[in-house]
Amino acid sequence: MPITKILERNAALYGEEISLVEINPEIKEVAANWKDYELVETNPEKRYRREMTWREFDDKANRFANFLLGRGLQKGHKVAILLMNCLEWLPVYFGILKTGALAVPLNYRYTEDEIKYCLDLAECDVLIFGPEFTDRVDAIREQIPKIKIKLFLGVGHPAFAESYYALTACCSSAAPKVNLSDDDDAAIYFSSGTTGFPKAILHTQRALMISCEVEMNHHGQTREDNFLCIPPLYHTGAKMHWFGSFLAGSRAVLLRGVKPEWIIKAVSEEQITIVWLLVPWAQDILDAIERGDIKLADYRLDQWRLMHIGAQPVPPSLVKRWKHYFPKHDYDTNYGLSESIGPGCVHLGIENIHKVGAIGKAGYSWEVQIVDENGKPVDQGAVGELCVKGPGVMKCYYNNPEATAEILKNGWLFTGDMARMDEDGFIYLVDRKKDVIITGGENIYPVQIEDFLRTHDAIKDVAVIGLPDHRLGEITAAIIELKPGFSSSEAELMQFCTALPRYKRPRKIIFDHVPRNPTGKIEKPKLREKYCGSGSLVEMETES
């Protein structure tokens, strides 16, 4: 069943109930560009809030679909979405799906050249963009002739674009009569643009629907739940976690901002029950509590039942700290890739907190195996490449059969992640296949060293990379970002690392900011470029 039918069901059953809420603590920067904000007075801060019922959600999706159909769009056309998280994002997405065209979400950090590259690669016909991107789109508008329709989603519009609000307001809110099947192409997502040129990942309607079922099966969303969505909606991680709430017909809140105080305030005031965090955000919340910036007694948090983390391996020390302050929370983590329609192909499970550090076992409807360089399963406990198989595997890399053939083999998706399985069948990520550091013929897996270093009280974040070495080929270097107000020295951290086996100890400590992309992944190519003078060719996008 196409996922659009779920929206129509929710509108029919829960029409006047709130489906989505948007909270924007930074409205001063965009106040002139958005409609219908309600100012909510909270002392000493002000914030802005909008909400939408299920009926309004479906109506807006239908209006956008009918606009596109009226302008000649058909199955197979592509509509690119270049928007910050906002209340309109999801109705736009579902409106595209209702036409049978493909939704093509774009990373909001893309430069002009990257936007053009992705529009060309996906062969997009329409671009809808927000006010934050006007200058970038203006810079390339003469270079994207295939884009026949440029829509501006905001108040007013630049001369080279048309107004989304004006054009959709007069369109019918009736559901368009387009027959969709599970095998129809539905969306193109892009692999991480921080790891070389992105690839266009093609998914079907079936894959979107299975992601809903996987998420609900793993986290048991009900009508009483309320999901806080903070990560960017262009990414599969955020949206596919929301899909569980969508399938349940329960409310979700879009928070524009990641400050710890904003997150805790939103959980309290909106009575959030489920929060998905990235590791840095969880660490920032804990640090703010420990500094006294957040006093938990000032908030209503008893309803919060589940905290789960994704986008990278989770340090066990973080979960231990979290459970100290939130002992009643269930904790979970998922692993997935954009190529596997986001999180869930591997799943820890809230009942397995004793296995924190593992990404889990095969998720609902998925299979997993760990193989050697010849594609043969390795012995239990040995390190090999993680492969997954299931109904959410991408159809292909769009217009790239060579790259598709490299990672899709007999239905198995070769993830490029190195992993091992323990005696109980739980899988642990070891590192990216192409991030392995080879020093003197010995394989070093940076994640193991990073997890250890994060246990140091002064360390906020860490990235381990290989530096060229004439004698050993590579040596390990740890890029250390210290917590505000803390200090440490290279000698102190070298002493701390004596608890590691000698061959795993960093040979160099560098104090610097650890860059991460919007989905929480360490941007190691930037660090390699800075300290080695060369980038990385890692091309898969991973979420744990």
N, C-alpha and C positions, 0 to 999 in steps of 0.2 A: 504494500500500500504506500503510495507517495506520501511524503511527510506533510504536504499541504493539507491533506485530509484531517490531520490532527488539529491544525489550526481551525479549520471549519467546524470540527467537533467541539473544540473548546469554546468557540464563539456561540455555538448553539446551546451548549449546556451551561456555560458560566458567563454569558454575555456581558452582564453588568458588573462582574467582579474585576478587580484590578489584576492585570496580567504583568505589566512592566512599570517600574518606577525608575526615573533617572534623578540622581543627585549630583549636583555640580558645585563643589566648594570653591571653584575658581571662576565663577560666573562673571566676575568683573572684566575678565579678558575677552569674553565672547558675548556679553549681554546684548550687543546691537545685532547679533547675527542669528539669534534663535527666537522662536516663538513660544508663547504660552508658559513661561516659567512662573511659578508661584514662589514668592519670597517667604521663606520660613524663618521666623525670628528665633534665634537661639543665642543666648548670651554666653560668652562675649562675642560669638561669631555669627555671621549670617551665612545662610546657604540657600541654594535654589533647588527646587524639586518639581518634577513633572511626573504625571502618571497617565496610564492608558488602560482602558478595559479590554477584555478579550474581543468584544464586539468592535471596538475602535481599531484594534490591531488587525483584525481580519478585513474590515472595511478599507483601511489604508493600504493593505496589501493588494486588495482587489482593485482599488483605484489606480495604483501604480501599474499593475498588470494590464488593466484595460488601456491605460495610456500607451504603454509599450506596444500592445497589439494594434492599437489604432495608428501607430507610426510605422507599422509594417514588420515588427519583430515576429519571428517564428521560432519553432524548435531548432536548436542548433546555433542560434545567434548567441552572442556573449555580451553580458553587461557587467562592467567593472565598477566596483564600489570602493571609493577612496574617501572614507569618513572616519572621524574619531568616534568613539563610543557615544551614542546618543539614542534618544527614544525612537528616532526614525529608522535606525540601522536595520533592525530585524523586520519591520514591515516592508522595507525596500527589498531585503533578501528574499522574503517569502513571495513578494510580488513578482520578482524575477522568476522564481521557481514555478509559479502558477502559469506563466506563459509557455513553459517548456523550454525557455532559453536557459543559458547557463549563468549562474552567479559567479563572479570572479572577484573575490575580495583582495584588496591590495594593502600591503604593509604601509602604515601611515608614516614610517620613517624613510620611505623610499625617496631618493633624490629625483630630480627631473629625468635624468638619464635612465634610472631604474624603472620609473613609471612608464616611460616610453618603451623600454625593453620588454616589460611584462605585458603591456597592451598589445605590442606587436606579436609576442610569442603566443599569447592566447587568442590572437585574432579577434580582438574585441570590437564590437559595433557601437556600443554606448558607454559613456563614462558619467557616473554621478559622483560629484565631489562636494566637499564642505568648504567653508570659508577659510579654514587653515591651509588649504592647498591651492588657493587661487593663483598665487604667484608661480608655483611650480607648474601648474597646468598651462598657464599663460605662456610660460617659457618654451613649451614644447607643442603648443596647439597647431602650429604650421607643419609639424613633423609627424602628426598622427592623422593622416587624411582618411583612414578607414573608420575613424570615430565619427559617425554621422550625426550623433546626438550627444551634446554636452549639457548635462543638467547640474545646476547649482542648487544645493540644499542649504538654504539659509535665507535671511531676510535681504531682499534686493538680489541683484545678480550682476556679474560682470557682463560687458557688452558681447563677449564671445560665447556666452552660455545662455541657456534658458532656465526659467525658474521652476524648480520642482513643485513648490507650493502652489503657484498659479496654475500650472498645467494639470496637476492631479486633482485639484479641488473640484473641477467641473466634470471629472470622469465618473462613470458608474461605479457604485460600490457592490454591484452584483458579481458573484463569482464568475470568472470567465469560463467559457465552454471549451476547454482544451483537454483532450484526453492524454493522461500521463500514465506511464507504466514504470514498473520497478527497474526495468533495464534502460530507461532513458538516461542520457547524460544529464547531470544536474549542476555540477559545480567544478570549478578549477581553483585549486589552492596552490600556493607557491612554496617550494622548499625554502629554507632559510636564506635570505639575501645577504647574510653576514658571512656566508661560507662559500663565496664564489657566485657565479651567475645562477639565479634561481631556476628551478625546473618547474614546469606547469603540471600539476598533479590532477588527473581527471578522475572524478568520482560520479557514480550513478545515483539515482533516486534510492535504490536499495541500500547503498552504503549509508546515506543520511538516516534512513529509518533504522538500520541496525545500530547506529550509534545511540539513538534514543533508547532502544531496548537494552543495550549493554549498560548504559549509565543507570537506568532505573533498576536493573537487576543487581548492580553492584551496591547501590546506595539507598535503595528502598524509598525513593521520594513518594510523598503522599500529598493530598490536597492541602494539608496543614503546613507543609514546608514553605520556606521562603529563602531563596538562594541569592547570595551576594556575588555578583559578577564584577570583577575588577580588571582582569586582563583584556587585551584588545579583541574585539569580536571578529576581526579579520582572520584570526588564528583559530585553528580547529580546537585547541585546548579549551578556550573559554566557552565557545558556542556549544561544543559537544557535551561539556559538563552541564550547561544550562538545559540541554535537550532532555535530561531526566525530569526536570521540573516542568518543561514544556509538555512532555508526555503525560505527566500527572495532572496537568491543569492547575499548577500552583504558581504563586507569585515569584517574581525575581526583581532584584534591584540592581541597576547599573550605576556603579560609583566611579566618577571621573576623578581619580586621584588615588595615591597610594600612601599618603602619610599615615602613620600608625593611629594618630588621634582621629582622623577621618574614618578609618576602617572601624575602629571600636565604637565610635559615635553612631555610625550607620547601623552596625549590628544591634546596638541598644535601641535606637529610635525607631528603626524599621522592624524590630523583632525578628532578626535573621536567625535561621536555624542551621543553614549550611554555608560554609565559606570555603572557597578554593583559593589557596595562597601559593605564591612562589616562595622559594626558600628565603630570598633576601627580605621579602615583606614580613614573613614570620619572624625572622631574626630581628628586624627593626621593631616589631611590636614587643618582643621580649625585652629588647634593650630599653625601650621607652618605659616599660613597666619597672625594670630594675633601676632606672635612673629616677623614677618617681614622676616622670612626665605624664604617665597614665596611672590613675588610681582606680583599680577595678571596682571598688565599692561605689564609685560614682555612677556606674552604669547598670542597666538591666540586661544581664547576660545569661540568665538561667535557661532560656529557651534554646540557646546555641548548642546543638547536639553533635555536629560533625565538622571537623577541620581536616581537609585533605590537601595534600601538596603535590604539585606536579612540575614538569618541565626540566627536571634534573634529579640526579640521585640525592636522597635526603640524608643528611648526617644524623646518625642515631642520637648524638648529643643534643641536637635541636629538639627532637621529639621528647627527650627526657626533660629538657627545660620546659617545654610547652605543657607537658602533663603535670609538672610541679604547680603551675599557675592555673591550669584548667583540667583538674583531675577527672572531671565527669565527661570530658569530650571523647567521642569516638575519633579515632585517627585512621586515615587511609591514604594510600598513594596508588596511582595508576601509571602505567607506562604506555606510550604509543607514539605514533609518528603521523605527520600529515598524510603520508602514504598509506596509513592504516586508518584513515578517517579520524585521527586524533586519539585521545586517551582510551585505554580499556582493553587493549589486546593482551596485556599482562596486568594483573590486579593483585594487590596484597590482601585486602579484605580486613574489615575492622576487627575481626576476631583473631587476627594474627599479629597483634602489636608486639608480641615477643620476637617477631622476625623483622623488626625495624632495621632498615638498611638493605633489605631485599626489595625488589620491585614486585615480587609475588609469583603467582602461577598463571597459567593460561586463563584469560578472561572469559566471560560468558560468550559462547559460540566461537571461541578461538582455539587454535592449536599452536604449540610452540616446540621448537627444537633448537639445540645448540650443535653447530657443525664445525668441522675443520676446514682447511683451505681447499679440500677436494669435495666439500659438500656432504661428507659422511658424519653421522652423529658421533660426538666425542664421548669419552667415558664420563660418568658422573664425577663432578668435582673438577674436571679439566676445563680450561678456558677455550672458548671457541666463539664463532659468530652466532648471534641470536637471529633466528628466523621465525616468522609468524605466518599463520595461514588462517583465513576466515572470510566471511562475506563482506567485511569492510576494507579489504585490500583494494587499492586503487585499480582502475581499469588500465591505466598506462600513464607514462609521461607524455603529455600531449605533443604530437609532432616530433617525438624523439624516440624512435624504435630502438636505437642502439643502447641508450641509457636504460630503457625499459627492460631490454633483454639482460642487462647486467644484474638487475636486482630481482626480477620476477622469473622464477624457475619452477616449473611444474606446480604453479599455484602458490609457492612459498615466496614470501617477501624477505629478502636478505637485508637486514636492517643496517649493517655496518657497525653495530655495537658489539663489543666483546663482553661475554658473560660467562658465568659458571652456575651450576646447579648444585645445591647442597643435598645432604642425605635425605631430607624431607621433601625434596622436589621444589624448593623455593629458589628463584633465580636472582642472582646478584649481578648488577652491571659492574664490569671491570673498567671499561673505557671505550671510547670511540676507536674503531679499527684503525683509523688513520691518525689518531692522537697518541698511539702507543709510542713511547720513547725507547729507542734502542741504544743502549749505552754499553760499549764493550761486548756486544753480542747478547746482552741481557735485556729482556723485555720489561719495561717499567710502565705500569698503568697509573696515570696521574690521579685518577679518582681516589685511589687508595690513600695516596699521600695527602690529597686535599681534605678528605674526610678526617684524617688524623689531625692535621693542622687546625681545622675548625674547632677542635676541642680546646684550643688555647683561649683563655679568657679575654685576651686583648685583640684577637683576630675577628674582624667582621666578615671578611671574604678572602678567598685565596684561589689562585689559578696556577697550576703547574704545567710548564711547557718545557720542551727540549731546546737547548741552545747548542749551536754547532761547536764541536770540539775536535781538534786535529787528531788527537790520540784515540779517543773513545767513540768518535762519531757524533754523539750527543751527550750532554750532561743535563741533569734536571735542575730547573730553576723554579723557585716558588715566588710568584708575585703576590705580595701580602698587602691587604688593605686593613688598616687598624680601625678599631672602633673609636668614635669621637671621645676625646678625653683620656685615651689610653696611649701608652708608649711602650716600645720594645726595641730591642737592638738585634742586629744580625747574630751576634754572639749568643744572645739569650735564646733566640729561636733555634739556632744550630744545636745548642745544648738540649733544648726541648725535644729535638728530633732524634736524639740518641736512643729514644725508646723505639725507633723504627729499626728494622734490619739495615745493616750498613749500606747495602746496595740501593735501598729505597730513599736514603736521606738526600734532601736537596743539596746540591753542590754550591748553589748560589741563592741568596735571599735578596729580593728587590722590593722595596716599599713603594707601592703605587696604587692607583685606583684600579679596581677590577671591573672592566666594562662588561655589561650584560645587555642583551637585546630585550625587546618588550615582553618576550615570553620567558625570560629568566635565564636563558642560556649564556654561558660565558663566551664572549667574543674572542676566542683564542686566535683567530687569524689577525686581529688587530694587534694583539700582544706579540705574535710572531713577527709581524711587520715592523713593530716598534723595536723589538730587541734582537731580531734575527735578520731583518731586512727582506723577509719573504713571507708570503701568505700561505694559506692552507687550501686544499682542494676538497675538504669535507663537504659533502653535498646533501646529506640526508638531514631532515629536521627531526629531532628526537625530543620526546617529552616523557619523563618518568613520573 
